Amino acid sequence: MSRIVDGRLISEGILAGLKDKIIRLKLKPHLAVILVGSDPASQTYVRKKQEAAQSIGVKFSLYPYPADTDTKQLIAELKKIQTQDLSGIIVQLPLPPGIDKRQVLNAIDPLLDVDYLSWESLGKLVIGENELIPPTPGAILEVLNYYKIPVSGQHVVLVGQGELIGKPLANLLLQMPVTLTVCGKETNNLASLTRQADILITGVGKAEMIKGDMVKSGAVVIDAGVSFRDKKMFGDVEFEAVSRVASLITPTPGGVGPITVAKLLENTVLNVMRS
């Protein structure tokens, strides 16, 4: 039976450190969050970010907009919000259909981009000049660090090529002494590749696509994928089956998610310290 990652415990440790830093250095971090529409999952995520922020002394400003807001209107509002004294700003994803996500994200001031999703931020990540680490990739690396998982010389198989997890994490892993294989959910013979992984990381958003026979004995499995079925949250990994063969595994919920929130606030505090 594998060790199960306690994401909430790791998150609490990070948040406690941030709270101490805010008090000790008399910082005044301020995070703005833009929420468009009424997607229930997005509303839940935003509420968790707000609760965590307020618990450590980060000012949290929520800007809700109706789902029929168009791209031009949203960018205008975004630019107006950014004239305030902020330490960070994020646009909660996904955006409703009809809004150009790329245009909106590229309207974020790179100095305030604590989610690291604008082209300028991602470009810095590619060349290794990033000042911050995107929250979800940062949470995944935090798990490896917290449990003292050796990475040097290890074969990391990353399943997922999206902008939130796959692409930024792949670029971070390329800067580390690992052998890296990047796959997508449509990769042919995916199981033959995942079975080679010393460290298997997923971020696809397809419920339970990684089965027990797709993981080699003793592998570390970090599941950052999230999807919903009948209002229940699922990860990419079939938890019960994989936990019988993995040496370490993250659950969903309670694994990568809470750490991601803490890492977002860590970026916000780092930003106010830099300014």
Kinemage of the C-alpha trace (Angstrom):
@kinemage 1
@onewidth
@group {chain A} dominant
@subgroup {mainchain}
@vectorlist {calphas} color= white
{ca met a 1} P 0.000 0.000 0.000
{ca ser a 2} L 1.352 3.386 -0.953
{ca arg a 3} L 1.827 6.502 1.115
{ca ile a 4} L -0.992 8.957 0.477
{ca val a 5} L 0.008 12.589 0.067
{ca asp a 6} L -1.677 14.933 2.543
{ca gly a 7} L -2.091 18.045 0.428
{ca arg a 8} L -3.926 19.926 3.143
{ca leu a 9} L -1.080 19.412 5.618
{ca ile a 10} L 1.496 20.626 3.102
{ca ser a 11} L -0.720 23.603 2.258
{ca glu a 12} L -1.144 24.520 5.926
{ca gly a 13} L 2.625 24.560 6.375
{ca ile a 14} L 3.124 26.882 3.401
{ca leu a 15} L 0.322 29.194 4.502
{ca ala a 16} L 1.652 29.364 8.070
{ca gly a 17} L 5.037 30.416 6.732
{ca leu a 18} L 3.458 33.070 4.531
{ca lys a 19} L 1.372 34.429 7.400
{ca asp a 20} L 4.466 34.731 9.563
{ca lys a 21} L 6.307 36.540 6.759
{ca ile a 22} L 3.420 38.961 6.188
{ca ile a 23} L 3.290 39.852 9.895
{ca arg a 24} L 7.044 39.988 10.429
{ca leu a 25} L 7.786 42.128 7.369
{ca lys a 26} L 4.575 44.169 7.664
{ca leu a 27} L 3.588 43.324 4.095
{ca lys a 28} L 0.294 44.311 2.501
{ca pro a 29} L -0.298 41.809 -0.313
{ca his a 30} L -3.406 42.309 -2.431
{ca leu a 31} L -4.791 39.689 -4.839
{ca ala a 32} L -7.521 40.482 -7.366
{ca val a 33} L -9.592 37.674 -8.900
{ca ile a 34} L -11.811 38.008 -11.961
{ca leu a 35} L -14.685 35.520 -12.192
{ca val a 36} L -16.849 35.461 -15.307
{ca gly a 37} L -20.104 33.523 -15.258
{ca ser a 38} L -21.484 31.183 -12.626
{ca asp a 39} L -19.691 27.873 -13.162
{ca pro a 40} L -20.153 26.004 -9.827
{ca ala a 41} L -16.648 24.503 -9.816
{ca ser a 42} L -15.073 27.909 -10.501
{ca gln a 43} L -17.106 29.476 -7.721
{ca thr a 44} L -15.868 26.787 -5.321
{ca tyr a 45} L -12.242 27.292 -6.347
{ca val a 46} L -12.531 31.060 -5.923
{ca arg a 47} L -14.107 30.666 -2.490
{ca lys a 48} L -11.228 28.429 -1.366
{ca lys a 49} L -8.698 30.964 -2.599
{ca gln a 50} L -10.541 33.729 -0.756
{ca glu a 51} L -10.674 31.764 2.509
{ca ala a 52} L -6.976 30.904 2.336
{ca ala a 53} L -5.988 34.474 1.436
{ca gln a 54} L -7.966 36.039 4.248
{ca ser a 55} L -6.662 33.503 6.764
{ca ile a 56} L -3.075 34.710 6.277
{ca gly a 57} L -3.643 38.446 5.800
{ca val a 58} L -3.763 38.750 2.010
{ca lys a 59} L -6.347 41.286 0.851
{ca phe a 60} L -8.686 39.558 -1.578
{ca ser a 61} L -10.772 41.479 -4.113
{ca leu a 62} L -13.289 39.548 -6.207
{ca tyr a 63} L -14.614 41.019 -9.458
{ca pro a 64} L -17.576 38.978 -10.747
{ca tyr a 65} L -18.950 39.524 -14.263
{ca pro a 66} L -21.926 37.974 -16.079
{ca ala a 67} L -21.349 35.146 -18.542
{ca asp a 68} L -22.399 37.341 -21.489
{ca thr a 69} L -19.481 39.742 -20.945
{ca asp a 70} L -17.549 39.967 -24.220
{ca thr a 71} L -13.797 39.924 -24.744
{ca lys a 72} L -13.461 43.662 -25.323
{ca gln a 73} L -15.453 44.530 -22.191
{ca leu a 74} L -13.506 42.085 -20.050
{ca ile a 75} L -10.135 43.406 -21.208
{ca ala a 76} L -11.250 46.966 -20.506
{ca glu a 77} L -12.297 45.963 -16.978
{ca leu a 78} L -9.053 44.069 -16.475
{ca lys a 79} L -6.966 47.081 -17.422
{ca lys a 80} L -8.990 49.283 -15.082
{ca ile a 81} L -8.532 46.883 -12.146
{ca gln a 82} L -4.788 46.770 -12.740
{ca thr a 83} L -4.442 50.485 -12.035
{ca gln a 84} L -4.927 49.673 -8.341
{ca asp a 85} L -2.187 48.847 -5.882
{ca leu a 86} L -2.068 45.070 -6.452
{ca ser a 87} L 0.417 42.279 -5.782
{ca gly a 88} L -1.261 39.884 -8.187
{ca ile a 89} L -4.261 39.319 -10.415
{ca ile a 90} L -5.782 36.158 -11.864
{ca val a 91} L -8.585 35.356 -14.261
{ca gln a 92} L -10.430 32.261 -13.068
{ca leu a 93} L -10.590 29.644 -15.813
{ca pro a 94} L -12.436 28.359 -17.722
{ca leu a 95} L -13.981 31.428 -19.301
{ca pro a 96} L -17.453 31.180 -20.863
{ca pro a 97} L -17.682 30.320 -24.571
{ca gly a 98} L -17.230 33.304 -26.842
{ca ile a 99} L -14.512 35.000 -24.787
{ca asp a 100} L -11.024 34.917 -26.314
{ca lys a 101} L -9.017 33.431 -23.448
{ca arg a 102} L -5.643 34.195 -25.012
{ca gln a 103} L -6.436 37.883 -25.542
{ca val a 104} L -7.670 38.202 -21.967
{ca leu a 105} L -4.663 36.457 -20.390
{ca asn a 106} L -2.246 38.517 -22.475
{ca ala a 107} L -3.901 41.678 -21.137
{ca ile a 108} L -2.621 40.809 -17.653
{ca asp a 109} L 0.354 42.892 -16.577
{ca pro a 110} L 3.264 40.379 -16.476
{ca leu a 111} L 4.398 41.916 -13.179
{ca leu a 112} L 1.041 40.939 -11.650
{ca asp a 113} L 0.661 37.583 -13.424
{ca val a 114} L 0.816 35.265 -10.396
{ca asp a 115} L -0.830 32.411 -12.353
{ca tyr a 116} L 1.928 32.740 -14.992
{ca leu a 117} L -0.405 32.313 -17.972
{ca ser a 118} L 0.383 35.271 -20.236
{ca trp a 119} L 2.630 34.673 -23.240
{ca glu a 120} L 5.350 36.859 -21.724
{ca ser a 121} L 5.344 34.849 -18.493
{ca leu a 122} L 5.352 31.528 -20.336
{ca gly a 123} L 8.186 32.770 -22.548
{ca lys a 124} L 10.291 33.513 -19.479
{ca leu a 125} L 9.556 30.005 -18.246
{ca val a 126} L 10.757 28.452 -21.510
{ca ile a 127} L 14.154 30.162 -21.330
{ca gly a 128} L 14.532 29.681 -17.582
{ca glu a 129} L 14.213 33.365 -16.696
{ca asn a 130} L 11.012 33.056 -14.654
{ca glu a 131} L 10.838 34.878 -11.321
{ca leu a 132} L 7.849 32.818 -10.156
{ca ile a 133} L 6.654 29.244 -10.639
{ca pro a 134} L 3.095 28.641 -11.899
{ca pro a 135} L 0.942 27.453 -8.990
{ca thr a 136} L -0.043 23.939 -10.111
{ca pro a 137} L 3.407 22.947 -11.431
{ca gly a 138} L 4.793 24.495 -8.245
{ca ala a 139} L 2.456 22.329 -6.171
{ca ile a 140} L 3.612 19.190 -7.999
{ca leu a 141} L 7.270 20.019 -7.388
{ca glu a 142} L 6.412 20.801 -3.752
{ca val a 143} L 5.103 17.237 -3.308
{ca leu a 144} L 8.394 15.820 -4.593
{ca asn a 145} L 10.350 18.132 -2.310
{ca tyr a 146} L 8.184 17.559 0.784
{ca tyr a 147} L 8.467 13.786 0.578
{ca lys a 148} L 12.166 13.995 -0.390
{ca ile a 149} L 11.673 12.099 -3.642
{ca pro a 150} L 15.013 11.899 -5.492
{ca val a 151} L 14.645 13.134 -9.066
{ca ser a 152} L 18.197 13.005 -10.413
{ca gly a 153} L 18.421 10.378 -13.129
{ca gln a 154} L 14.756 9.414 -12.788
{ca his a 155} L 12.395 8.837 -15.699
{ca val a 156} L 9.495 11.274 -15.390
{ca val a 157} L 6.469 10.589 -17.584
{ca leu a 158} L 4.136 13.585 -17.856
{ca val a 159} L 0.663 12.914 -19.239
{ca gly a 160} L -0.896 16.218 -20.258
{ca gln a 161} L 0.077 18.984 -22.653
{ca gly a 162} L -2.214 21.816 -21.558
{ca glu a 163} L -1.361 25.397 -20.706
{ca leu a 164} L -2.139 25.135 -16.978
{ca ile a 165} L -0.057 22.074 -16.168
{ca gly a 166} L 1.597 20.181 -19.018
{ca lys a 167} L 3.422 22.910 -20.923
{ca pro a 168} L 4.764 24.916 -17.954
{ca leu a 169} L 5.676 21.800 -15.965
{ca ala a 170} L 7.499 20.251 -18.930
{ca asn a 171} L 9.638 23.378 -19.216
{ca leu a 172} L 10.444 23.296 -15.497
{ca leu a 173} L 11.355 19.599 -15.649
{ca leu a 174} L 13.633 20.234 -18.634
{ca gln a 175} L 15.751 22.361 -16.298
{ca met a 176} L 16.160 19.392 -13.915
{ca pro a 177} L 18.443 16.312 -14.210
{ca val a 178} L 15.651 13.947 -15.285
{ca thr a 179} L 14.710 11.914 -18.342
{ca leu a 180} L 11.401 13.377 -19.494
{ca thr a 181} L 8.669 11.836 -21.625
{ca val a 182} L 5.622 13.983 -22.425
{ca cys a 183} L 2.387 12.322 -23.565
{ca gly a 184} L -1.175 13.342 -24.318
{ca lys a 185} L -4.383 11.484 -23.589
{ca glu a 186} L -4.469 10.358 -27.246
{ca thr a 187} L -0.881 9.042 -27.267
{ca asn a 188} L -0.686 5.599 -28.876
{ca asn a 189} L 0.277 2.793 -26.489
{ca leu a 190} L 0.115 5.189 -23.542
{ca ala a 191} L 0.308 2.359 -21.021
{ca ser a 192} L 3.647 1.181 -22.422
{ca leu a 193} L 5.074 4.627 -21.647
{ca thr a 194} L 3.463 5.197 -18.245
{ca arg a 195} L 4.753 1.803 -17.077
{ca gln a 196} L 8.300 3.095 -17.605
{ca ala a 197} L 7.844 5.992 -15.196
{ca asp a 198} L 9.719 6.275 -11.940
{ca ile a 199} L 7.616 9.406 -11.427
{ca leu a 200} L 4.254 9.605 -13.206
{ca ile a 201} L 2.512 12.990 -13.334
{ca thr a 202} L -0.909 13.533 -14.886
{ca gly a 203} L -2.791 16.718 -15.692
{ca val a 204} L -5.317 15.816 -18.372
{ca gly a 205} L -8.732 16.126 -16.744
{ca lys a 206} L -10.077 12.733 -17.860
{ca ala a 207} L -11.532 10.731 -14.998
{ca glu a 208} L -9.620 7.600 -13.973
{ca met a 209} L -7.807 7.200 -17.305
{ca ile a 210} L -4.676 5.840 -15.556
{ca lys a 211} L -5.422 2.279 -14.458
{ca gly a 212} L -3.529 0.085 -12.022
{ca asp a 213} L -1.861 -1.944 -14.776
{ca met a 214} L -0.466 1.248 -16.325
{ca val a 215} L 1.856 1.954 -13.372
{ca lys a 216} L 4.970 0.037 -12.397
{ca ser a 217} L 5.471 -1.147 -8.845
{ca gly a 218} L 7.040 1.479 -6.597
{ca ala a 219} L 6.391 4.460 -8.879
{ca val a 220} L 5.551 7.903 -7.491
{ca val a 221} L 2.186 9.051 -8.890
{ca ile a 222} L 1.102 12.694 -8.787
{ca asp a 223} L -2.401 13.321 -10.101
{ca ala a 224} L -3.153 16.956 -10.944
{ca gly a 225} L -6.064 16.277 -13.271
{ca val a 226} L -9.580 17.270 -12.245
{ca ser a 227} L -12.920 16.393 -13.805
{ca phe a 228} L -16.492 16.081 -12.566
{ca arg a 229} L -19.098 13.366 -12.973
{ca asp a 230} L -22.510 13.702 -11.308
{ca lys a 231} L -21.109 16.609 -9.254
{ca lys a 232} L -18.328 14.371 -7.880
{ca met a 233} L -14.673 15.282 -8.375
{ca phe a 234} L -12.331 12.781 -10.007
{ca gly a 235} L -8.637 12.742 -10.785
{ca asp a 236} L -6.946 11.218 -13.825
{ca val a 237} L -5.844 8.206 -11.774
{ca glu a 238} L -7.954 5.244 -10.723
{ca phe a 239} L -6.972 5.767 -7.110
{ca glu a 240} L -7.860 2.430 -5.491
{ca ala a 241} L -6.076 0.322 -8.096
{ca val a 242} L -3.010 2.550 -8.510
{ca ser a 243} L -2.528 3.016 -4.772
{ca arg a 244} L -1.888 -0.731 -4.525
{ca val a 245} L 1.228 -0.486 -6.721
{ca ala a 246} L 2.551 3.079 -6.261
{ca ser a 247} L 4.981 3.987 -3.479
{ca leu a 248} L 3.447 7.476 -3.146
{ca ile a 249} L 0.192 8.831 -4.577
{ca thr a 250} L -1.857 12.022 -4.420
{ca pro a 251} L -5.622 11.734 -3.831
{ca thr a 252} L -8.296 13.817 -5.555
{ca pro a 253} L -9.547 15.871 -3.807
{ca gly a 254} L -7.077 16.703 -1.045
{ca gly a 255} L -3.858 16.236 -2.961
{ca val a 256} L -2.434 18.779 -5.417
{ca gly a 257} L -5.408 21.185 -5.154
{ca pro a 258} L -4.837 22.684 -1.676
{ca ile a 259} L -1.124 23.068 -2.383
{ca thr a 260} L -1.915 24.917 -5.624
{ca val a 261} L -3.921 27.514 -3.675
{ca ala a 262} L -1.014 27.970 -1.257
{ca lys a 263} L 1.426 28.356 -4.156
{ca leu a 264} L -0.762 31.028 -5.746
{ca leu a 265} L -0.650 33.003 -2.502
{ca glu a 266} L 3.081 32.375 -2.212
{ca asn a 267} L 3.522 34.026 -5.619
{ca thr a 268} L 1.389 36.951 -4.460
{ca val a 269} L 3.543 37.445 -1.357
{ca leu a 270} L 6.766 37.074 -3.356
{ca asn a 271} L 5.489 39.761 -5.708
{ca val a 272} L 4.834 42.268 -2.945
{ca met a 273} L 8.295 41.553 -1.524
{ca arg a 274} L 9.890 42.210 -4.935
{ca ser a 275} L 8.067 45.514 -5.298
